[in-house]
Amino acid sequence: MTMAASHLEFLVEEPSMEAFLRALMPRLLPQGCTFDVRPFQGKSDLLTKLEARLRGYASWLPPGMRIVVVVDRDDDDCHALKQQLEAIATRAGLRIRSSAGNDTWQLVNRVAIEELEAWFFGDWEAVRKIYPRAPANLPSRQGFRDPDAIAGGTWEAFERVLQRHGYVLGGLRKIDTARAIGAVLDPHRSRSASFRAFHQAVNEALA
């Protein structure tokens, strides 16, 4: 029998994802469900320390708590990265979503493809609430139709688009931008498959 989560613990690789989730999650969670976000100092720091951190959780994890690990794919092979994360969690003694069967899973791994800014491109309406001069037709343009397939660095592409329209001329302030967009992003509009997979896992934990 599965049990709905009463607390979600997010492990993320850096502060901009933390800022995004701290703005987004209060709008998604039912009343009484709590969450926290634990950032690491980059992806390599997360991958190095993750097993020890998860072993700590495994020793006391209450039934109503779920762990969500979120990392950027960057230039890694998505399936190899996911397998690495799954192996770490399994060694730490946690039940992962992909192999829990009918049991309640304790942990799910999610990969942002290729990085957080792809999730911004996935809900362009939300971006235009913060940056109204950004072009409304961008999602229909070649190279931007699939947010998870934008070539040459998603955050660089995001910064370039905004700069062309008079924003972030001193460079993208990633944490401030993540917080602002997290406060207005609508998961049901998202065209990013990797964001939808993340959102589905959160909903599953709460069901």
C-alpha positions in Angstrom: 0.0 0.0 0.0 1.4 3.4 -0.9 1.3 6.4 1.4 1.1 10.0 0.3 4.1 12.1 1.1 3.8 14.7 3.9 7.3 16.1 3.3 9.5 16.3 0.2 13.3 16.7 0.4 15.0 18.1 -2.7 18.7 17.6 -3.3 20.0 19.9 -6.0 23.3 20.8 -7.4 23.4 24.6 -7.0 21.6 27.7 -5.6 19.6 28.7 -8.8 17.7 25.4 -8.7 17.1 25.9 -5.0 15.7 29.4 -5.6 13.5 28.1 -8.4 12.1 25.2 -6.3 11.6 27.4 -3.2 9.4 29.7 -5.3 7.6 27.0 -7.2 6.8 24.3 -4.7 4.6 26.2 -2.2 2.2 26.7 -5.2 2.1 22.9 -6.0 1.9 21.3 -2.6 -1.3 20.6 -0.7 -1.9 22.3 2.7 0.1 20.5 5.4 2.8 19.1 3.1 6.2 20.6 3.8 9.4 20.6 1.7 13.0 21.6 2.0 15.8 22.1 -0.6 19.4 21.1 0.0 21.8 22.6 -2.5 25.3 21.3 -3.2 28.3 23.3 -4.6 27.9 22.1 -8.2 27.2 18.7 -9.8 30.6 17.1 -9.0 30.1 18.0 -5.3 26.6 16.4 -5.3 27.8 13.3 -7.1 30.8 12.9 -4.7 28.8 13.4 -1.5 25.4 11.9 -2.5 25.9 8.4 -1.3 27.0 9.4 2.2 24.1 11.9 2.4 21.6 9.2 1.3 22.9 6.7 3.8 22.2 9.2 6.5 18.6 9.6 5.3 18.2 5.8 4.9 18.9 5.3 8.6 15.9 7.4 9.8 13.6 8.2 6.9 10.0 8.3 8.1 7.3 6.8 5.9 5.8 10.1 4.8 9.0 11.5 3.4 10.2 11.4 -0.2 13.6 12.4 -1.6 13.9 14.0 -5.0 17.4 14.4 -6.5 17.6 16.9 -9.4 20.7 17.3 -11.5 21.5 19.0 -14.8 22.4 16.7 -17.7 24.9 19.3 -19.1 27.0 17.3 -21.6 26.5 13.9 -19.9 24.6 11.0 -21.4 21.2 11.2 -19.8 20.8 7.4 -19.3 24.3 6.9 -18.0 23.8 9.8 -15.5 20.4 8.4 -14.4 21.9 4.9 -13.9 24.8 6.4 -11.9 22.3 8.2 -9.6 20.1 5.1 -9.3 23.1 2.9 -8.3 24.2 5.4 -5.7 20.7 5.5 -4.1 20.4 1.7 -4.2 23.8 1.2 -2.5 22.7 3.7 0.2 19.7 1.4 0.9 16.8 3.5 -0.4 13.9 2.2 -2.5 14.0 4.0 -5.8 11.0 4.8 -7.9 12.1 2.8 -10.9 12.3 -0.5 -9.0 9.9 0.0 -6.1 7.0 -1.9 -7.8 3.9 -1.7 -5.7 5.8 -0.5 -2.7 6.1 3.2 -1.8 9.3 4.6 -3.2 11.6 6.6 -1.1 13.6 8.4 -3.7 13.3 9.5 -7.3 16.1 10.8 -9.6 15.3 13.5 -12.1 17.5 15.1 -14.8 17.0 18.6 -16.1 17.8 18.5 -19.8 20.1 20.1 -20.4 19.9 22.5 -17.5 17.4 24.5 -15.4 16.9 27.2 -18.1 15.4 24.6 -20.5 12.5 24.5 -18.0 12.2 28.3 -18.4 12.0 27.9 -22.2 9.3 25.2 -21.6 6.9 27.8 -20.2 7.6 30.9 -22.2 4.5 32.6 -21.0 6.0 32.6 -17.5 9.2 34.1 -18.8 7.2 36.9 -20.6 5.5 37.8 -17.3 9.0 38.7 -16.0 10.5 39.9 -19.3 7.5 41.3 -21.3 9.6 42.5 -24.2 10.8 38.9 -24.9 9.3 37.7 -28.3 6.0 35.9 -27.9 6.6 33.7 -30.9 9.9 32.3 -29.7 8.6 28.8 -29.0 7.6 28.4 -32.7 11.0 29.4 -34.0 13.5 26.9 -35.3 15.9 25.8 -32.6 13.5 26.6 -29.7 10.5 24.3 -30.5 11.8 21.6 -28.1 13.1 23.2 -24.9 15.2 20.1 -24.1 17.0 20.1 -27.4 18.2 23.7 -27.5 21.8 23.5 -28.8 24.9 25.2 -27.4 24.1 25.7 -23.7 20.6 26.5 -22.5 21.5 29.2 -20.1 23.6 31.0 -22.7 20.8 30.8 -25.2 18.4 32.2 -22.6 20.7 35.0 -21.7 21.2 35.9 -25.4 17.5 36.0 -26.1 16.9 38.4 -23.2 19.9 40.6 -24.0 18.6 41.1 -27.6 15.5 42.6 -26.1 17.3 44.9 -23.6 17.4 42.7 -20.5 20.3 41.3 -18.3 22.8 43.5 -20.2 25.3 42.9 -17.3 24.8 39.2 -17.5 22.0 36.8 -16.4 21.6 36.8 -12.6 20.7 33.2 -12.4 19.4 33.0 -8.8 17.2 36.1 -9.1 15.8 34.9 -12.5 15.2 31.4 -11.2 13.3 32.7 -8.2 11.2 35.1 -10.3 10.2 32.5 -12.9 9.6 29.8 -10.2 7.0 32.1 -8.8 4.9 32.2 -12.0 5.7 29.0 -14.0 2.6 26.9 -14.7 3.5 23.2 -14.8 0.5 22.4 -17.0 1.8 24.7 -19.8 5.3 23.2 -19.8 6.6 21.9 -23.1 9.8 20.5 -21.5 9.6 16.8 -21.2 12.2 16.7 -18.4 10.2 19.2 -16.4 7.0 17.2 -17.0 8.8 14.1 -15.7 9.9 16.0 -12.6 6.3 17.3 -12.0 4.8 13.8 -12.6 7.1 12.4 -9.9 6.1 15.1 -7.4 2.4 14.5 -8.1 3.0 10.7 -7.7 4.6 11.3 -4.3 1.6 13.3 -3.2 -1.1 11.0 -4.5 
